[in-house]
Amino acid sequence: MNLTQRAQRPRSLDIVHKRKANQTPPRSATFPFTLSTLNSFNLFNLFNHFNLFNPMKRLALLLPLLALATAPARAEDPATNAETEDRYPPIVPVLAVGIFPPVQIGSEDASVLGVRLSLPYAKHAGVIGIDAGVVNDAGYLAGVQIGLVNLAEEFHGLQLGVFNYSEGDVLGGAQIGLFNKCDHGVYGLQAGLINFCNRLEGVQIGLINTAERLEGFQLGLINMTSSLYGVQLGAANMEMCEDCIALPFLNVRF
């Protein structure tokens, strides 16, 4: 550009160019480098920016890390560990096979999630799924037990076998076999030759049906209860109390 052209150029354009030349590119609010320095970013620039070449600076950063690394591990409380193991017992996934405890997959404190085969006998803290074999023993059952002898402390589901026994409650399930026994309450169905439970809120169907407290329906040859709130239908229906008599065919009390 010669002097004539420069003289003819508007002054406003020179002011704009000077302002642009004097302006510095804005720094990022979150990162300490500009876009130009990012193109040539390396480890040396990082150390130089944070003054990490200073020995005292590096020592100040390393001391907290060394303190964390050398801190003694917190002692575990045996009581807490025992409580955790009781609340969350070990689980055997998919498949467990038992011959006779302890010859089985999983300890007696473990629970089986899936299928358990008792060949001929297996015992676990719980079974969630299918429990099949000769003698099935589970602390808690949620599913189906199929075998000659089925044992459970409490269960939701079905027991199907020759002898079915529940030490606790039958919650929303059924016992179907030749002999069915529940020491506590049956909230569902008992069907077999002989049925016995402490409390029935449901249905008993068999030759002999016995319930200490009945709130439901009994259908059989002989039906017995100490407290009736429901219907008994059979050849002999007995409510065992001082003022009660055995009634044939039908006994109703509400």
MARNU-713775 format. One record per atom (N, C-alpha, C, O): residue in one letter; y, x, z. Coordinates in steps of 0.1 Angstrom, whole numbers, padded with zeros to 4 digits, always signed. Last residue first. Example, Ala and Ser with C-alpha at 12.3 -4.5 7.8 and 13.67 -1.06 7.14 Angstrom:
BEGIN
S-0022+0128+0071
S-0011+0137+0071
S+0000+0129+0079
S+0011+0134+0080
A-0057+0132+0078
A-0045+0123+0078
A-0033+0132+0078
A-0033+0142+0085
This chain:
BEGIN
F-0689-0710+0617
F-0676-0705+0614
F-0666-0707+0625
F-0655-0703+0625
R-0722-0711+0609
R-0713-0711+0620
R-0700-0703+0615
R-0701-0692+0610
V-0753-0724+0599
V-0740-0721+0595
V-0731-0721+0608
V-0732-0730+0616
N-0785-0722+0587
N-0777-0720+0600
N-0763-0716+0595
N-0762-0705+0589
L-0815-0735+0573
L-0800-0732+0572
L-0794-0731+0586
L-0796-0740+0594
F-0844-0732+0577
F-0837-0734+0564
F-0823-0729+0564
F-0819-0720+0556
P-0845-0739+0612
P-0851-0736+0599
P-0842-0738+0587
P-0832-0746+0588
L-0831-0722+0639
L-0830-0733+0630
L-0837-0729+0617
L-0836-0718+0612
A-0834-0714+0673
A-0838-0710+0659
A-0837-0723+0650
A-0843-0733+0654
I-0804-0718+0694
I-0818-0721+0690
I-0821-0716+0676
I-0812-0714+0668
C-0783-0708+0721
C-0786-0709+0706
C-0801-0711+0704
C-0809-0707+0713
D-0775-0702+0746
D-0774-0716+0741
D-0778-0718+0727
D-0776-0729+0722
E-0779-0674+0747
E-0785-0683+0757
E-0785-0697+0752
E-0795-0704+0754
C-0787-0659+0715
C-0778-0661+0726
C-0784-0672+0735
C-0794-0678+0731
M-0793-0651+0685
M-0799-0647+0697
M-0788-0647+0709
M-0782-0637+0712
E-0799-0671+0660
E-0787-0665+0666
E-0791-0663+0681
E-0792-0673+0689
M-0822-0673+0634
M-0820-0672+0648
M-0807-0665+0652
M-0804-0654+0647
N-0840-0690+0612
N-0827-0684+0613
N-0823-0684+0628
N-0822-0695+0634
A-0867-0691+0591
A-0863-0690+0605
A-0850-0683+0607
A-0849-0671+0603
A-0865-0692+0563
A-0875-0701+0571
A-0872-0701+0585
A-0873-0712+0591
G-0830-0693+0554
G-0844-0688+0554
G-0853-0697+0562
G-0849-0708+0566
L-0798-0683+0556
L-0806-0692+0548
L-0820-0686+0548
L-0822-0675+0542
Q-0768-0683+0574
Q-0782-0678+0574
Q-0790-0688+0566
Q-0790-0700+0568
V-0733-0675+0572
V-0744-0684+0568
V-0757-0676+0568
V-0758-0665+0564
G-0708-0670+0596
G-0712-0670+0582
G-0724-0680+0580
G-0725-0690+0586
Y-0709-0654+0622
Y-0697-0660+0615
Y-0700-0660+0600
Y-0695-0651+0593
L-0728-0648+0650
L-0728-0653+0637
L-0714-0659+0633
L-0708-0667+0640
S-0744-0624+0669
S-0731-0631+0667
S-0729-0635+0652
S-0730-0627+0643
S-0769-0616+0667
S-0764-0619+0680
S-0751-0626+0679
S-0747-0633+0689
T-0794-0625+0643
T-0781-0620+0646
T-0778-0624+0660
T-0782-0634+0665
M-0819-0628+0617
M-0816-0627+0631
M-0802-0620+0633
M-0798-0611+0626
N-0842-0644+0596
N-0828-0639+0598
N-0824-0639+0612
N-0825-0649+0619
I-0870-0643+0577
I-0865-0643+0591
I-0851-0637+0591
I-0850-0625+0587
L-0868-0644+0549
L-0878-0652+0556
L-0874-0654+0570
L-0874-0665+0576
G-0834-0646+0537
G-0847-0640+0539
G-0857-0650+0546
G-0854-0661+0548
L-0801-0638+0536
L-0811-0646+0529
L-0824-0639+0530
L-0826-0628+0526
Q-0769-0640+0551
Q-0783-0635+0552
Q-0792-0644+0545
Q-0792-0657+0547
F-0735-0632+0549
F-0746-0641+0544
F-0760-0633+0546
F-0761-0622+0542
G-0709-0628+0572
G-0713-0628+0558
G-0725-0638+0556
G-0725-0649+0560
E-0710-0612+0598
E-0698-0619+0591
E-0701-0619+0576
E-0696-0610+0569
L-0728-0606+0625
L-0729-0610+0611
L-0716-0617+0608
L-0712-0627+0614
R-0741-0581+0646
R-0729-0590+0643
R-0728-0593+0629
R-0728-0584+0620
E-0766-0572+0644
E-0761-0575+0657
E-0749-0584+0656
E-0747-0594+0663
A-0790-0582+0621
A-0776-0577+0622
A-0771-0581+0636
A-0771-0593+0639
T-0818-0583+0600
T-0813-0582+0614
T-0799-0576+0614
T-0797-0565+0608
N-0842-0598+0581
N-0828-0593+0581
N-0823-0594+0596
N-0824-0604+0602
I-0871-0597+0563
I-0866-0597+0577
I-0852-0590+0577
I-0850-0579+0573
L-0872-0598+0535
L-0881-0606+0543
L-0875-0608+0558
L-0875-0619+0563
G-0837-0600+0522
G-0850-0594+0524
G-0860-0603+0532
G-0856-0615+0534
I-0804-0593+0520
I-0815-0600+0513
I-0828-0593+0516
I-0829-0581+0512
Q-0772-0595+0533
Q-0785-0590+0535
Q-0795-0599+0528
Q-0795-0611+0530
V-0738-0589+0526
V-0750-0597+0523
V-0762-0589+0527
V-0763-0577+0524
G-0710-0586+0547
G-0715-0586+0533
G-0727-0595+0532
G-0728-0606+0537
E-0707-0570+0572
E-0697-0578+0565
E-0700-0577+0550
E-0695-0569+0543
L-0726-0564+0600
L-0727-0567+0586
L-0715-0575+0582
L-0712-0586+0587
R-0735-0540+0623
R-0725-0549+0619
R-0726-0551+0604
R-0726-0542+0596
N-0759-0527+0625
N-0752-0531+0637
N-0742-0542+0634
N-0740-0551+0642
C-0788-0535+0606
C-0775-0529+0608
C-0769-0534+0620
C-0773-0545+0625
F-0817-0537+0586
F-0812-0537+0599
F-0798-0529+0599
F-0796-0519+0592
N-0843-0551+0567
N-0829-0546+0567
N-0823-0547+0581
N-0825-0558+0588
I-0872-0549+0549
I-0866-0550+0562
I-0852-0544+0562
I-0851-0532+0557
L-0873-0551+0520
L-0883-0558+0529
L-0877-0560+0543
L-0877-0571+0548
G-0839-0554+0507
G-0852-0547+0509
G-0862-0556+0517
G-0859-0568+0519
A-0806-0547+0506
A-0816-0555+0500
A-0829-0547+0501
A-0830-0536+0496
Q-0773-0550+0517
Q-0786-0544+0520
Q-0797-0553+0514
Q-0797-0565+0516
L-0739-0544+0507
L-0752-0551+0504
L-0764-0543+0510
L-0764-0530+0509
G-0710-0543+0525
G-0715-0543+0511
G-0729-0551+0511
G-0729-0562+0516
Y-0706-0526+0549
Y-0696-0534+0542
Y-0700-0535+0527
Y-0694-0528+0519
V-0722-0522+0578
V-0725-0523+0563
V-0714-0532+0557
V-0713-0544+0561
G-0717-0500+0606
G-0714-0512+0598
G-0718-0511+0583
G-0717-0500+0577
H-0743-0483+0621
H-0729-0488+0623
H-0727-0500+0614
H-0735-0510+0615
D-0768-0476+0613
D-0765-0476+0628
D-0751-0482+0631
D-0749-0486+0642
C-0788-0490+0590
C-0775-0485+0592
C-0771-0487+0607
C-0772-0498+0612
K-0816-0491+0569
K-0811-0491+0583
K-0798-0484+0583
K-0795-0474+0577
N-0842-0505+0550
N-0828-0501+0550
N-0823-0502+0565
N-0824-0512+0571
F-0871-0502+0533
F-0866-0503+0546
F-0852-0497+0546
F-0850-0486+0542
L-0874-0504+0505
L-0883-0511+0513
L-0877-0513+0527
L-0879-0524+0533
G-0840-0508+0490
G-0853-0501+0493
G-0862-0510+0501
G-0860-0522+0503
I-0807-0502+0489
I-0817-0510+0482
I-0830-0502+0483
I-0831-0491+0478
Q-0775-0505+0500
Q-0788-0499+0503
Q-0799-0508+0497
Q-0800-0520+0501
A-0742-0501+0488
A-0754-0508+0488
A-0766-0499+0492
A-0767-0488+0488
G-0707-0502+0496
G-0718-0497+0488
G-0730-0506+0491
G-0729-0518+0495
G-0684-0501+0513
G-0683-0506+0499
G-0694-0501+0490
G-0692-0497+0479
L-0697-0480+0533
L-0684-0485+0530
L-0684-0488+0515
L-0683-0480+0506
V-0717-0479+0559
V-0719-0480+0544
V-0706-0487+0539
V-0705-0500+0541
D-0712-0455+0585
D-0709-0468+0579
D-0713-0467+0564
D-0713-0456+0558
G-0737-0435+0599
G-0724-0440+0600
G-0723-0454+0593
G-0731-0462+0594
E-0763-0430+0592
E-0760-0429+0606
E-0746-0435+0609
E-0743-0441+0619
S-0784-0447+0571
S-0770-0442+0572
S-0767-0442+0587
S-0767-0452+0594
Y-0813-0446+0551
Y-0807-0446+0564
Y-0793-0440+0563
Y-0791-0430+0557
N-0840-0459+0533
N-0826-0456+0533
N-0820-0457+0547
N-0821-0467+0553
F-0870-0455+0519
F-0864-0455+0532
F-0850-0450+0530
F-0847-0439+0526
V-0873-0456+0491
V-0883-0463+0499
V-0876-0465+0513
V-0877-0476+0519
G-0842-0462+0473
G-0854-0454+0477
G-0863-0463+0485
G-0861-0475+0487
L-0809-0457+0469
L-0820-0464+0462
L-0833-0456+0465
L-0834-0445+0460
Q-0776-0462+0478
Q-0789-0456+0482
Q-0800-0464+0476
Q-0801-0476+0479
L-0744-0459+0464
L-0757-0466+0464
L-0768-0456+0469
L-0769-0445+0466
G-0712-0459+0479
G-0720-0458+0467
G-0733-0466+0468
G-0733-0477+0473
H-0702-0439+0504
H-0696-0449+0495
H-0705-0448+0482
H-0706-0438+0476
F-0714-0431+0537
F-0714-0430+0522
F-0707-0442+0516
F-0706-0453+0521
E-0725-0411+0563
E-0716-0421+0558
E-0715-0420+0543
E-0716-0409+0538
E-0748-0396+0567
E-0740-0400+0578
E-0730-0411+0575
E-0728-0420+0583
A-0779-0402+0550
A-0764-0399+0549
A-0758-0404+0562
A-0762-0414+0568
L-0809-0400+0532
L-0802-0399+0545
L-0788-0395+0543
L-0784-0387+0535
N-0837-0413+0517
N-0823-0410+0515
N-0816-0411+0529
N-0816-0421+0536
V-0868-0408+0504
V-0861-0409+0517
V-0846-0404+0514
V-0844-0393+0509
L-0873-0408+0476
L-0882-0415+0486
L-0875-0418+0499
L-0876-0429+0504
G-0843-0414+0457
G-0854-0406+0462
G-0863-0415+0471
G-0861-0427+0473
I-0810-0412+0450
I-0822-0417+0445
I-0833-0408+0450
I-0834-0397+0446
Q-0777-0419+0456
Q-0788-0412+0462
Q-0801-0419+0457
Q-0802-0431+0459
V-0745-0417+0442
V-0758-0423+0442
V-0768-0414+0447
V-0769-0402+0444
G-0713-0415+0458
G-0721-0415+0445
G-0734-0423+0447
G-0734-0434+0452
A-0707-0397+0483
A-0698-0406+0474
A-0705-0405+0460
A-0702-0397+0452
L-0717-0390+0515
L-0721-0393+0501
L-0711-0402+0495
L-0707-0412+0500
Y-0721-0366+0540
Y-0712-0376+0534
Y-0716-0377+0519
Y-0719-0368+0512
G-0744-0352+0546
G-0735-0356+0557
G-0726-0367+0552
G-0724-0377+0559
A-0775-0358+0532
A-0761-0355+0530
A-0753-0360+0542
A-0755-0371+0546
D-0806-0354+0520
D-0799-0354+0532
D-0785-0349+0530
D-0783-0338+0526
N-0835-0366+0504
N-0821-0363+0502
N-0813-0364+0515
N-0813-0375+0521
V-0866-0359+0494
V-0858-0362+0506
V-0844-0357+0504
V-0842-0345+0503
V-0869-0359+0465
V-0879-0365+0474
V-0872-0369+0487
V-0872-0381+0491
G-0841-0367+0444
G-0852-0358+0448
G-0861-0366+0457
G-0862-0378+0457
A-0805-0366+0439
A-0818-0371+0435
A-0829-0361+0440
A-0827-0349+0440
D-0773-0376+0437
D-0782-0369+0447
D-0796-0375+0444
D-0799-0386+0448
I-0744-0373+0420
I-0757-0378+0420
I-0766-0369+0429
I-0766-0357+0427
G-0713-0373+0437
G-0720-0373+0424
G-0733-0379+0425
G-0735-0390+0431
I-0709-0353+0463
I-0701-0362+0455
I-0706-0362+0441
I-0704-0352+0433
V-0722-0347+0494
V-0725-0348+0480
V-0716-0358+0473
V-0715-0369+0477
G-0720-0326+0523
G-0716-0337+0515
G-0721-0336+0500
G-0723-0325+0495
A-0734-0306+0536
A-0724-0314+0543
A-0719-0326+0536
A-0715-0336+0542
H-0769-0308+0527
H-0756-0303+0526
H-0746-0311+0534
H-0750-0323+0538
K-0803-0302+0521
K-0793-0307+0531
K-0780-0300+0529
K-0779-0287+0529
A-0833-0311+0505
A-0821-0303+0505
A-0811-0310+0515
A-0811-0322+0517
Y-0867-0310+0495
Y-0857-0313+0505
Y-0845-0304+0504
Y-0846-0292+0503
P-0886-0301+0476
P-0885-0316+0479
P-0874-0320+0489
P-0872-0332+0491
L-0859-0307+0459
L-0873-0304+0455
L-0881-0296+0465
L-0882-0284+0462
S-0832-0323+0452
S-0840-0320+0464
S-0854-0319+0460
S-0861-0329+0458
L-0804-0316+0433
L-0818-0319+0432
L-0825-0314+0445
L-0825-0302+0448
R-0772-0328+0427
R-0781-0321+0436
R-0795-0326+0434
R-0797-0338+0434
V-0743-0326+0407
V-0757-0331+0408
V-0764-0322+0418
V-0763-0310+0417
G-0711-0327+0419
G-0719-0328+0407
G-0732-0334+0409
G-0734-0346+0413
L-0705-0309+0444
L-0696-0317+0435
L-0703-0317+0422
L-0702-0307+0414
V-0715-0305+0477
V-0719-0304+0463
V-0711-0314+0455
V-0710-0326+0458
S-0704-0285+0504
S-0705-0298+0497
S-0708-0296+0482
S-0704-0286+0476
A-0718-0265+0531
A-0711-0267+0518
A-0713-0281+0513
A-0722-0288+0517
D-0734-0261+0553
D-0720-0265+0555
D-0712-0268+0542
D-0701-0272+0542
E-0757-0251+0543
E-0757-0265+0548
E-0743-0270+0551
E-0741-0282+0552
S-0748-0233+0513
S-0753-0234+0527
S-0752-0249+0531
S-0748-0257+0524
G-0762-0230+0480
G-0751-0235+0489
G-0757-0236+0503
G-0768-0240+0505
I-0793-0238+0470
I-0780-0233+0465
I-0769-0239+0473
I-0767-0251+0474
Q-0819-0229+0493
Q-0812-0239+0485
Q-0799-0232+0480
Q-0794-0222+0485
V-0834-0223+0519
V-0838-0220+0505
V-0832-0231+0496
V-0838-0240+0492
P-0831-0228+0546
P-0820-0224+0538
P-0823-0220+0524
P-0814-0214+0517
P-0840-0260+0534
P-0830-0251+0540
P-0836-0240+0548
P-0845-0242+0556
F-0861-0261+0506
F-0860-0264+0520
F-0850-0254+0526
F-0851-0242+0524
I-0850-0264+0480
I-0865-0265+0482
I-0867-0268+0497
I-0874-0278+0500
G-0824-0276+0459
G-0829-0272+0472
G-0844-0274+0473
G-0850-0283+0469
V-0797-0270+0438
V-0811-0272+0439
V-0816-0267+0452
V-0813-0256+0457
A-0767-0281+0423
A-0774-0275+0434
A-0788-0279+0435
A-0791-0291+0433
L-0741-0281+0400
L-0755-0283+0402
L-0759-0275+0414
L-0756-0263+0416
V-0710-0284+0401
V-0719-0288+0390
V-0733-0291+0395
V-0738-0302+0394
P-0701-0263+0428
P-0698-0271+0417
P-0710-0273+0408
P-0720-0265+0407
V-0700-0264+0462
V-0709-0259+0451
V-0707-0268+0439
V-0710-0280+0439
I-0674-0255+0484
I-0679-0264+0474
I-0688-0257+0464
I-0686-0246+0459
P-0667-0251+0519
P-0670-0246+0506
P-0677-0256+0497
P-0684-0265+0502
P-0644-0274+0535
P-0657-0267+0534
P-0659-0262+0520
P-0653-0266+0511
Y-0616-0277+0550
Y-0619-0275+0536
Y-0632-0267+0534
Y-0632-0255+0533
R-0618-0280+0577
R-0611-0290+0569
R-0614-0289+0554
R-0615-0299+0547
D-0633-0258+0585
D-0638-0271+0588
D-0631-0282+0579
D-0637-0292+0575
E-0616-0237+0576
E-0630-0239+0570
E-0636-0253+0573
E-0643-0258+0565
T-0594-0242+0593
T-0593-0243+0578
T-0606-0245+0571
T-0608-0253+0562
E-0604-0237+0618
E-0599-0250+0615
E-0598-0252+0600
E-0601-0263+0595
A-0611-0210+0615
A-0621-0219+0617
A-0617-0233+0614
A-0625-0241+0608
N-0585-0199+0612
N-0595-0198+0601
N-0606-0208+0603
N-0610-0214+0593
T-0574-0205+0637
T-0568-0211+0625
T-0578-0211+0613
T-0579-0220+0605
A-0590-0190+0653
A-0590-0204+0655
A-0584-0211+0643
A-0589-0222+0639
P-0583-0164+0645
P-0597-0169+0643
P-0597-0184+0644
P-0604-0191+0636
D-0554-0155+0628
D-0559-0162+0640
D-0573-0168+0637
D-0574-0176+0628
E-0547-0124+0615
E-0552-0137+0613
E-0558-0143+0626
E-0565-0136+0633
A-0518-0104+0617
A-0531-0106+0622
A-0535-0121+0620
A-0527-0130+0623
R-0501-0093+0589
R-0501-0102+0600
R-0515-0105+0604
R-0524-0108+0596
A-0500-0057+0582
A-0504-0071+0578
A-0505-0080+0591
A-0508-0075+0602
P-0471-0037+0587
P-0485-0041+0590
P-0488-0055+0586
P-0479-0064+0588
A-0453-0022+0559
A-0453-0032+0571
A-0467-0036+0574
A-0475-0038+0565
T-0450-0007+0537
T-0457-0001+0549
T-0458-0010+0561
T-0462-0006+0571
A-0437-0022+0519
A-0450-0017+0515
A-0457-0012+0527
A-0470-0013+0528
L-0412-0028+0532
L-0421-0039+0529
L-0435-0034+0526
L-0445-0040+0530
A-0402-0002+0533
A-0404-0009+0545
A-0414-0021+0543
A-0422-0024+0552
L-0399+0005+0506
L-0409+0012+0514
L-0412+0005+0527
L-0423+0005+0532
L-0379-0013+0499
L-0392-0014+0493
L-0403-0007+0501
L-0414-0012+0502
P-0357-0003+0515
P-0363-0017+0517
P-0376-0018+0511
P-0385-0025+0517
L-0355+0024+0502
L-0358+0022+0517
L-0363+0007+0519
L-0374+0006+0526
L-0346+0023+0476
L-0360+0025+0479
L-0364+0022+0493
L-0375+0019+0496
L-0318+0020+0477
L-0326+0010+0470
L-0341+0011+0474
L-0348+0001+0474
A-0310+0043+0490
A-0306+0030+0496
A-0315+0018+0489
A-0318+0009+0496
L-0318+0062+0472
L-0324+0061+0485
L-0322+0048+0491
L-0331+0042+0498
R-0300+0058+0451
R-0315+0056+0449
R-0322+0054+0462
R-0331+0046+0463
K-0277+0066+0463
K-0278+0052+0458
K-0293+0048+0456
K-0297+0038+0460
M-0281+0092+0468
M-0279+0083+0480
M-0281+0068+0475
M-0286+0060+0483
P-0283+0103+0442
P-0294+0103+0451
P-0293+0093+0463
P-0303+0087+0466
N-0271+0088+0413
N-0267+0093+0426
N-0279+0092+0436
N-0284+0081+0438
F-0281+0076+0392
F-0283+0090+0392
F-0278+0096+0405
F-0281+0108+0409
L-0273+0050+0393
L-0286+0053+0399
L-0289+0068+0398
L-0299+0072+0404
N-0251+0035+0385
N-0249+0048+0393
N-0262+0052+0400
N-0262+0056+0411
F-0253+0015+0367
F-0255+0012+0381
F-0255+0024+0390
F-0257+0023+0402
H-0249+0030+0343
H-0240+0018+0347
H-0241+0015+0362
H-0231+0013+0368
N-0269+0049+0343
N-0255+0053+0344
N-0246+0042+0348
N-0237+0044+0356
F-0292+0033+0340
F-0290+0041+0352
F-0275+0046+0354
F-0270+0046+0365
L-0285+0022+0314
L-0288+0013+0326
L-0286+0021+0339
L-0279+0016+0348
N-0284+0044+0297
N-0272+0035+0300
N-0273+0027+0312
N-0264+0025+0319
F-0311+0052+0299
F-0300+0061+0304
F-0287+0053+0306
F-0281+0055+0317
L-0325+0032+0286
L-0326+0034+0301
L-0315+0042+0307
L-0311+0040+0318
N-0303+0016+0263
N-0315+0023+0266
N-0315+0025+0282
N-0306+0021+0289
F-0286+0000+0236
F-0290+0000+0250
F-0303+0008+0252
F-0312+0007+0244
S-0271-0003+0213
S-0276+0010+0216
S-0281+0011+0231
S-0280+0022+0237
N-0266-0030+0213
N-0273-0025+0202
N-0278-0011+0204
N-0288-0007+0199
L-0251-0034+0237
L-0265-0038+0236
L-0273-0033+0224
L-0285-0031+0225
T-0226-0025+0230
T-0235-0016+0238
T-0249-0021+0238
T-0258-0012+0240
S-0217-0047+0215
S-0219-0033+0209
S-0227-0024+0217
S-0235-0016+0211
L-0216-0067+0234
L-0226-0068+0223
L-0228-0054+0216
L-0238-0051+0211
T-0214-0052+0267
T-0208-0059+0255
T-0219-0059+0244
T-0230-0053+0246
F-0228-0057+0299
F-0227-0049+0287
F-0221-0058+0276
F-0223-0070+0276
P-0235-0071+0322
P-0224-0061+0323
P-0221-0054+0310
P-0213-0044+0310
F-0238-0106+0321
F-0244-0093+0318
F-0233-0083+0316
F-0223-0086+0310
T-0223-0128+0327
T-0236-0127+0334
T-0242-0113+0332
T-0251-0110+0339
A-0201-0129+0312
A-0199-0132+0326
A-0212-0129+0334
A-0212-0128+0346
S-0195-0103+0289
S-0203-0115+0293
S-0202-0116+0308
S-0201-0107+0315
R-0162-0095+0278
R-0174-0091+0284
R-0182-0104+0289
R-0176-0114+0291
P-0145-0096+0246
P-0148-0102+0260
P-0161-0097+0265
P-0171-0096+0258
P-0130-0068+0231
P-0140-0079+0230
P-0144-0083+0245
P-0145-0075+0254
T-0095-0064+0233
T-0109-0059+0236
T-0119-0070+0236
T-0115-0081+0240
Q-0067-0062+0211
Q-0076-0070+0219
Q-0090-0063+0221
Q-0095-0057+0211
N-0053-0046+0193
N-0052-0043+0208
N-0062-0051+0216
N-0064-0047+0228
A-0059-0058+0169
A-0063-0044+0171
A-0063-0041+0186
A-0071-0033+0191
K-0047-0083+0172
K-0062-0082+0170
K-0067-0068+0173
K-0077-0066+0179
R-0021-0076+0173
R-0027-0082+0184
R-0042-0081+0184
R-0049-0079+0194
K-0017-0064+0148
K-0015-0056+0160
K-0022-0062+0172
K-0028-0055+0180
H-0020-0087+0131
H-0030-0076+0130
H-0029-0067+0143
H-0039-0061+0147
V+0002-0102+0139
V-0012-0108+0141
V-0022-0096+0141
V-0030-0096+0150
I+0023-0086+0131
I+0022-0090+0145
I+0008-0094+0148
I+0002-0090+0158
D+0020-0086+0103
D+0019-0074+0111
D+0017-0076+0126
D+0009-0069+0132
L+0025-0113+0097
L+0011-0108+0095
L+0009-0095+0103
L-0001-0092+0108
S+0052-0115+0103
S+0043-0123+0111
S+0028-0117+0109
S+0021-0117+0119
R+0065-0102+0083
R+0064-0096+0096
R+0054-0103+0104
R+0048-0096+0113
P+0052-0101+0050
P+0058-0109+0061
P+0055-0102+0074
P+0045-0096+0077
R+0059-0075+0027
R+0049-0082+0035
R+0056-0089+0047
R+0065-0083+0053
Q+0079-0060+0014
Q+0077-0074+0011
Q+0067-0082+0019
Q+0067-0094+0019
A+0074-0035+0025
A+0086-0041+0029
A+0086-0056+0025
A+0092-0064+0032
R+0049-0029+0014
R+0050-0031+0028
R+0063-0038+0032
R+0063-0046+0042
Q+0057-0026-0013
Q+0048-0037-0009
Q+0048-0040+0006
Q+0048-0051+0010
T+0073-0003-0011
T+0079-0016-0016
T+0070-0028-0012
T+0075-0038-0007
L+0056+0016-0002
L+0067+0012+0007
L+0073-0001+0002
L+0077-0010+0011
N+0021+0007-0010
N+0033+0015-0011
N+0044+0009-0002
N+0042-0001+0004
M-0012+0009+0000
M+0000+0000+0000
M+0012+0009+0000
M+0014+0018+0009
